[in-house]
């Protein structure tokens, strides 16, 4: 039986004096993290939170556990919040701290959150929402630099823990829930529901799964020296807390950067140097480019760093090559997966192997389904299809059977997770990832994958960042448009960008227009904001028109 709280307790019993969690000047050993998370569980239980009702029907399990919303920046409290909720047999859920009032009301209402753990900075916004959230029984406020006073009726996080009793968690089950809200690229966020044992097997351990918790804990004991891991993205996204739990399951110490509210390369590299971090996690190019720039500008002892993992966004071959040139001891893992599937494919590179083709090695139970979901495409099939995974999968989306049916279809009698990534299964068995279907551009009857074109453009040495969108066109229906942030000192050069990109993608996929901007909007996770990109492109290309249909394609487009 694998339950995330049970696993952490088992490891803590074996390595109580090892460092477990570090944030700024706060250093917690495994026994101290265990004590604090047991206390948090006691606070939740004292407010009547936990499990309830008949939990025998998995399809209706969303009504069997109380849900705890974590509205927090990175810090020790975020991971404590997850573990404490698990130990109270509640289901924690992530809240995007960039959400505005309407989005927050939707999320808290859709999740039926009974408790909200939040940084004091968000107290004024929450004060205006409280009357609309009558189901919330517990408001737990984490003090921060804002100095905001406690909301009326709220508890101070540290004071509440100090007054609680660190009780041993009981009756933990493999069927207890893990919830991950995912915004995707369109629509309101959706709560993905997993059994804890399933998310553990699908995403929170390596490929060599242990047979028992005891075996897992012994592996953690035997891991000497233990990993020291710094996940850079916000814990409110799966990529970061998956990384933390993955290495926690090997007895690691999780390090949190000192300035967690935005990517600060100086702080990141300084923390890695000071804490002798051995493994870190990024989200593709959006993190890689500024980190590499800081390596060029500053001087750091990064000899401890051995593993760099990326997931959630494109990690260009050129930037991987730059990392290996500067830090030749690195092993780089580019992981492919989603909230709805867990781990699906991986590319591993090092100075010894070179960057290679950029293709991924498919893991077990992963296939490419035909576009019409008629069956599985064989390796070498000329067409593109959907990256899909069978076997272990989520229960579905919280309170959304229609979306659950679309994302988890049954094909040939097998239930698959199909999150929306388009891919091609190559003849050698490898996977070429083309990008999200939701940002596919239909130009002149051809489907063009935005992320594929972005990656081709980024081979140009003058490009700092790129975003590709489709905008309306009277000739093409949609035309491919690239939004470009140039590196400092570079000049605009449409022809040069097209020439480099054409070395990697066919000419019909090349941008018909370029829009140059000083910066590109991305979420804290590093994922691109395509809605912002389309608005910027249309404003630049059609400044005097009510709609794009009145405007011809830009000069030089073909």
C-alpha positions in Angstrom: 0.0 0.0 0.0 1.5 3.3 -1.1 0.1 6.4 0.6 2.1 9.6 0.4 1.8 10.5 4.1 2.7 6.9 5.1 5.8 6.9 2.8 7.0 10.1 4.4 6.4 8.8 7.9 8.3 5.6 7.1 11.3 7.4 5.8 11.3 9.8 8.7 11.4 6.9 11.1 14.6 5.6 9.4 16.5 8.9 8.9 15.1 11.3 11.6 18.2 13.4 11.8 18.7 14.0 8.1 17.9 17.4 6.8 14.4 17.3 5.1 13.3 20.9 4.2 15.3 24.1 4.0 13.8 27.6 3.4 16.0 30.6 4.0 17.3 30.3 7.6 14.8 27.6 8.6 16.2 24.1 8.5 14.0 21.2 9.4 15.2 17.6 9.9 12.9 14.7 8.9 11.7 14.3 12.5 10.9 18.0 12.7 9.0 18.0 9.4 7.1 15.0 10.7 6.2 16.8 13.9 5.0 19.9 12.1 2.9 18.1 9.6 1.3 15.9 12.3 0.4 19.1 14.2 -1.1 20.6 11.0 -3.2 17.4 10.6 -4.4 17.9 14.2 -5.4 21.5 13.4 -7.5 20.3 10.4 -9.0 17.4 12.4 -9.9 19.7 15.3 -12.0 21.7 12.8 -13.9 18.7 11.7 -12.0 18.0 8.5 -11.1 14.6 7.2 -13.0 11.7 5.5 -16.8 11.2 5.6 -19.6 9.3 4.0 -19.5 6.1 1.9 -16.2 5.9 0.1 -16.8 2.5 -1.4 -17.6 3.9 -4.8 -14.5 5.3 -6.5 -16.6 7.2 -9.0 -18.0 9.3 -6.2 -15.0 9.7 -4.1 -14.7 13.5 -4.6 -17.5 13.7 -1.9 -15.6 11.4 0.5 -12.8 13.7 1.7 -12.6 17.3 2.7 -10.5 19.5 0.5 -7.8 22.0 1.7 -6.8 24.8 -0.7 -3.1 25.9 -0.6 -3.0 29.6 -1.7 0.7 30.0 -1.1 4.0 31.0 -2.6 6.9 28.5 -2.3 8.1 28.0 1.2 8.2 25.2 3.8 4.5 25.8 4.5 3.5 24.6 1.0 4.9 21.1 1.3 3.9 21.0 4.9 0.4 21.9 3.9 0.3 19.0 1.4 1.7 16.4 3.9 -0.4 17.8 6.8 -3.6 17.5 4.8 -2.7 14.0 3.7 -2.1 13.0 7.3 -5.6 14.4 8.3 -7.0 12.3 5.4 -7.9 15.5 3.6 -7.1 16.2 -0.1 -4.9 19.3 -0.6 -5.3 21.3 -3.8 -3.2 23.9 -5.5 -4.3 27.5 -6.1 -2.7 29.7 -8.7 -1.6 32.8 -6.9 -2.0 34.9 -10.0 -5.8 34.3 -10.2 -8.1 37.2 -9.9 -11.3 37.3 -7.8 -13.5 35.6 -10.4 -11.1 32.8 -10.9 -10.6 32.3 -7.2 -14.3 32.2 -6.5 -14.7 29.5 -9.2 -11.8 27.4 -7.9 -12.8 27.5 -4.2 -16.4 26.8 -5.2 -15.7 24.1 -7.7 -13.3 22.3 -5.3 -15.7 22.8 -2.3 -12.7 23.8 -0.2 -13.3 23.5 3.5 -10.0 25.1 4.6 -7.7 27.7 3.0 -4.1 28.0 3.9 -2.8 31.3 2.5 0.0 33.8 2.7 -0.9 37.0 4.5 -0.3 39.0 1.3 -3.6 37.6 0.0 -5.6 38.5 3.1 -7.1 41.7 1.6 -8.3 39.8 -1.5 -9.7 37.0 0.5 -11.5 39.4 2.9 -13.6 40.4 -0.1 -14.5 36.8 -1.0 -15.3 35.4 2.4 -19.0 36.1 2.3 -19.2 34.0 -0.9 -17.4 31.1 0.7 -19.7 29.9 3.5 -18.3 26.3 3.3 -14.8 27.3 4.4 -14.5 26.3 8.1 -10.8 27.1 8.6 -8.7 30.1 7.5 -5.0 29.5 8.3 -2.8 32.5 7.6 0.9 32.3 7.0 2.8 35.4 8.1 5.0 37.0 5.4 6.7 40.3 4.5 3.4 42.1 3.8 2.7 42.4 7.5 -1.0 42.1 6.9 -3.0 41.5 10.0 -4.9 38.2 10.6 -8.4 38.1 9.0 -11.1 38.0 11.6 -11.6 34.4 12.8 -8.4 33.2 11.0 -5.6 31.4 12.8 -2.0 32.2 12.6 -0.2 29.2 11.0 2.7 29.0 13.5 0.6 29.6 16.5 -1.9 27.0 15.5 0.9 24.4 15.0 2.4 25.3 18.3 -0.9 24.7 20.1 -1.7 21.4 18.3 -0.8 17.8 19.3 1.5 15.8 16.9 -0.6 12.7 16.7 0.4 9.6 14.7 -1.7 9.5 11.5 -4.0 6.5 11.4 -6.1 4.7 8.8 -4.3 6.1 5.8 -5.2 4.3 2.6 -3.9 3.9 -0.9 -7.3 5.2 -2.1 -6.9 8.5 -0.4 -7.1 11.3 -2.9 -4.5 13.5 -4.5 -6.0 16.5 -6.4 -4.1 18.7 -9.0 -5.9 21.6 -10.6 -4.8 22.3 -14.1 -5.7 25.4 -16.1 -4.6 24.0 -19.5 -4.7 26.5 -22.3 -8.4 27.2 -22.4 -11.3 27.5 -19.9 -11.5 27.4 -16.2 -9.2 25.1 -14.2 -10.1 21.5 -13.8 -9.4 19.3 -10.8 -7.7 16.1 -11.7 -8.5 13.3 -9.2 -5.9 10.5 -8.5 -5.7 7.7 -6.0 -2.5 8.3 -4.0 -1.1 5.0 -4.9 -1.7 5.7 -8.6 -0.1 9.1 -8.6 2.9 7.6 -6.7 3.3 4.9 -9.3 2.6 7.2 -12.3 4.7 10.3 -11.3 6.3 10.3 -7.9 9.0 7.7 -8.1 11.5 6.5 -10.7 11.0 3.6 -13.0 12.4 0.9 -10.6 9.3 0.9 -8.3 9.7 -0.8 -4.9 7.3 -3.5 -3.9 6.7 -2.2 -0.4 7.0 1.0 1.6 9.6 -0.8 3.8 11.7 -1.5 0.7 11.4 2.2 -0.4 12.4 3.4 3.1 15.4 1.2 3.1 16.5 2.6 -0.3 16.3 6.1 1.3 18.5 4.9 4.1 21.0 3.5 1.7 21.2 6.6 -0.4 24.4 8.2 0.7 25.0 11.0 0.3 21.4 11.9 0.0 20.1 14.1 -2.8 19.7 17.8 -2.2 17.0 19.0 -4.5 15.9 22.6 -5.5 12.7 22.6 -7.6 12.6 26.1 -9.2 9.0 26.4 -10.4 6.1 27.3 -8.1 4.8 24.4 -6.0 1.3 25.4 -7.1 2.2 23.5 -10.4 2.7 19.8 -10.5 6.2 20.0 -12.0 7.7 21.5 -8.8 5.9 19.5 -6.1 6.3 16.3 -8.1 10.1 16.9 -8.1 10.0 17.5 -4.4 8.1 14.4 -3.6 10.1 12.3 -6.0 13.4 13.0 -4.3 11.8 13.0 -0.8 11.0 9.4 -1.6 14.7 8.8 -1.9 15.4 10.5 1.5 16.5 13.8 0.0 16.5 17.3 1.4 14.3 19.8 -0.5 15.7 23.3 -0.7 13.5 26.3 -1.4 15.0 29.4 -3.0 15.2 32.5 -0.9 13.2 34.6 -3.3 10.4 32.3 -4.4 7.9 34.8 -5.9 9.6 35.1 -9.3 12.5 33.5 -11.0 15.6 35.2 -9.7 18.7 33.5 -11.4 21.2 35.1 -8.9 19.2 33.8 -6.0 18.9 30.4 -7.6 22.6 29.9 -8.4 23.6 31.4 -5.0 21.3 29.0 -3.2 22.5 26.0 -5.2 26.1 27.0 -4.4 25.5 27.6 -0.7 23.4 24.5 -0.1 25.5 22.2 -2.3 22.4 21.3 -4.3 22.8 18.1 -6.4 19.5 18.2 -8.4 17.3 20.9 -9.7 14.2 21.3 -11.8 13.2 23.9 -14.4 10.4 24.4 -16.9 12.1 24.5 -20.3 13.5 27.5 -22.1 11.6 30.1 -20.1 13.8 29.2 -17.1 16.9 28.0 -19.0 17.6 31.2 -20.9 17.8 33.6 -17.9 19.7 31.0 -15.8 22.3 30.7 -18.6 22.6 34.4 -18.9 23.4 34.7 -15.2 26.0 31.9 -15.5 27.7 34.0 -18.2 27.5 37.2 -16.0 28.4 35.8 -12.6 30.7 33.3 -11.0 29.4 30.4 -8.9 30.8 27.1 -7.6 28.2 24.7 -9.0 30.4 21.5 -8.8 27.8 19.8 -6.6 25.0 20.0 -9.2 24.7 16.7 -11.1 21.1 16.5 -12.3 19.0 19.1 -14.2 15.4 18.0 -14.9 12.9 19.9 -17.1 9.3 19.4 -17.8 6.1 21.2 -18.8 7.5 23.2 -21.7 9.9 23.1 -24.6 13.6 22.8 -23.7 15.5 23.6 -26.8 18.5 21.6 -27.9 20.6 24.7 -28.2 20.0 25.6 -24.6 20.7 22.0 -23.4 24.0 22.3 -25.3 24.9 25.5 -23.6 24.2 24.0 -20.1 26.5 21.1 -20.9 29.2 23.4 -22.1 29.1 25.4 -18.9 28.4 22.5 -16.5 29.8 19.4 -18.2 29.1 17.2 -15.1 25.4 17.6 -15.7 22.9 14.9 -16.7 19.9 16.5 -18.3 16.5 14.8 -18.1 13.8 16.3 -20.3 10.6 14.7 -19.0 7.2 14.6 -20.8 4.0 14.1 -18.9 0.9 15.9 -17.7 -1.5 16.3 -14.8 -3.8 13.7 -16.5 -1.2 11.1 -17.3 1.8 11.3 -15.0 5.2 10.5 -16.6 5.1 9.5 -20.3 8.4 9.9 -22.0 12.0 11.1 -21.4 15.1 12.3 -23.1 18.4 11.9 -21.3 21.5 13.8 -22.4 25.0 14.5 -21.1 28.3 15.7 -22.3 29.2 12.1 -23.2 26.0 11.4 -25.2 25.5 14.8 -26.8 22.1 16.5 -27.3 21.1 14.1 -30.1 17.9 14.2 -32.1 15.6 15.8 -29.5 13.2 12.8 -29.6 11.8 11.1 -26.5 12.0 7.5 -25.4 8.5 6.3 -24.7 7.9 4.7 -21.3 5.7 1.6 -20.7 2.0 1.8 -21.6 2.5 4.9 -23.7 1.4 4.9 -27.4 0.3 7.3 -30.2 -3.4 7.0 -31.0 -4.8 7.8 -34.4 -6.3 11.2 -34.8 -9.8 9.8 -35.0 -9.1 7.5 -32.0 -9.6 4.4 -34.2 -6.6 2.6 -32.8 -2.9 2.7 -32.0 -0.4 3.9 -34.7 2.5 1.6 -35.3 6.1 3.0 -35.2 6.9 4.6 -38.5 3.3 5.5 -39.4 3.3 8.6 -41.6 0.5 10.3 -39.8 0.4 12.2 -36.6 -1.8 11.3 -33.7 -2.4 11.8 -30.0 0.1 10.9 -27.3 -1.8 8.6 -25.0 -1.2 6.4 -21.9 -3.0 3.3 -20.7 -2.8 1.5 -17.4 -2.6 3.7 -14.3 -4.6 6.9 -14.8 -6.6 9.4 -12.8 -10.2 8.7 -11.7 -11.2 11.8 -13.8 -12.0 15.4 -13.4 -13.8 16.7 -10.3 -17.5 17.1 -11.1 -17.0 17.0 -14.8 -18.1 13.7 -16.4 -18.2 15.3 -19.9 -14.5 16.4 -19.9 -13.6 13.2 -18.2 -15.1 11.2 -21.0 -13.2 13.2 -23.6 -9.8 13.1 -21.9 -10.1 9.4 -20.9 -11.7 7.6 -23.9 -12.0 3.9 -24.3 -10.3 2.7 -27.5 -10.4 -1.0 -28.4 -11.6 -1.8 -24.9 -8.7 0.0 -23.2 -9.1 3.3 -21.2 -6.5 5.8 -22.2 -5.4 9.2 -20.9 -5.3 11.6 -23.8 -4.3 15.1 -22.5 -4.1 16.8 -25.9 -0.5 16.5 -27.1 0.1 15.8 -30.8 2.9 13.4 -31.6 4.5 11.1 -34.2 5.7 7.6 -33.4 9.0 7.3 -35.4 10.2 4.1 -37.1 12.9 3.6 -34.4 10.3 3.6 -31.7 11.1 7.1 -30.4 8.6 9.9 -30.0 8.5 13.3 -31.8 6.4 15.7 -29.8 4.7 18.2 -31.9 2.8 20.3 -29.3 -0.6 20.9 -27.8 -3.6 20.5 -30.1 -5.2 23.6 -28.4 -2.6 25.8 -30.0 -2.5 24.1 -33.4 -2.7 26.5 -36.3 -4.8 25.6 -39.4 -3.2 27.6 -42.2 -4.3 26.9 -45.8 -5.7 23.5 -44.7 -2.4 22.4 -43.1 -2.1 21.8 -39.4 0.9 23.5 -38.0 2.0 22.9 -34.4 3.0 26.2 -32.7 5.6 24.6 -30.4 7.3 22.8 -33.2 7.8 26.2 -35.0 8.9 27.9 -31.8 11.6 25.3 -31.3 12.8 25.8 -34.9 13.0 29.6 -34.5 15.0 29.2 -31.3 17.9 27.7 -33.2 18.7 31.3 -34.3 21.4 32.6 -32.0 19.8 36.0 -31.8 16.5 34.8 -30.3 16.1 35.1 -26.6 12.5 33.8 -26.5 9.7 33.1 -29.1 6.0 32.4 -29.1 4.1 31.3 -32.2 0.4 31.9 -32.7 -2.2 31.8 -35.5 -4.0 35.0 -36.4 -6.9 35.4 -38.9 -6.0 35.7 -42.5 -8.3 36.1 -45.6 -6.0 34.0 -47.7 -4.9 31.3 -45.2 -7.7 31.2 -42.7 -5.0 31.5 -40.1 -1.4 32.6 -40.7 1.6 31.6 -38.6 2.9 34.6 -36.7 6.0 34.6 -34.5 6.4 36.9 -31.5 10.1 37.4 -30.9 12.2 38.7 -28.0 15.7 39.3 -29.3 18.9 39.0 -27.4 20.4 42.3 -26.4 22.2 43.9 -29.3 20.5 41.9 -32.0 18.6 43.5 -34.8 15.3 42.5 -36.4 15.9 40.1 -39.3 12.8 38.3 -40.6 14.6 36.7 -43.5 17.4 35.4 -41.2 14.9 33.9 -38.8 13.0 32.2 -41.6 16.2 30.8 -43.0 17.3 29.2 -39.8 13.9 27.9 -39.0 13.6 26.4 -42.5 16.5 24.2 -41.6 14.3 22.4 -39.1 10.7 22.7 -40.4 9.1 22.7 -43.8 8.6 26.0 -45.6 4.8 26.0 -45.2 5.2 26.1 -41.4 7.4 29.2 -41.4 6.0 32.4 -39.9 4.4 34.8 -42.4 4.9 37.7 -40.0 7.2 38.5 -37.1 6.3 40.8 -34.2 9.2 42.0 -32.0 8.6 42.7 -28.3 10.7 43.5 -25.3 9.4 40.6 -23.3 7.1 37.6 -23.6 4.4 36.9 -21.1 4.6 33.5 -19.4 3.0 32.0 -16.3 5.1 31.5 -13.2 5.4 27.9 -14.3 7.2 29.1 -17.5 4.3 28.0 -19.7 3.5 30.5 -22.5 0.4 32.7 -22.5 -1.0 32.1 -26.0 -4.0 34.3 -25.5 -1.7 37.2 -24.7 0.4 36.3 -27.8 -2.6 36.4 -30.1 -3.7 39.7 -28.8 -0.3 41.2 -29.2 0.1 39.8 -32.7 -3.3 41.1 -33.8 -2.7 44.5 -32.3 0.6 44.8 -34.2 -0.6 43.5 -37.5 -4.1 45.0 -37.6 -3.9 48.2 -35.7 -6.6 50.1 -37.7 -9.0 47.3 -38.5 -11.9 45.9 -36.6 -11.0 42.4 -37.7 -8.2 40.7 -39.5 -10.4 39.8 -42.5 -9.9 43.3 -43.9 -6.2 43.0 -44.0 -4.0 41.2 -46.5 -1.1 39.0 -45.6 2.1 40.9 -44.8 4.5 41.6 -47.7 6.9 38.8 -48.5 4.6 36.1 -47.1 4.1 33.1 -49.4 
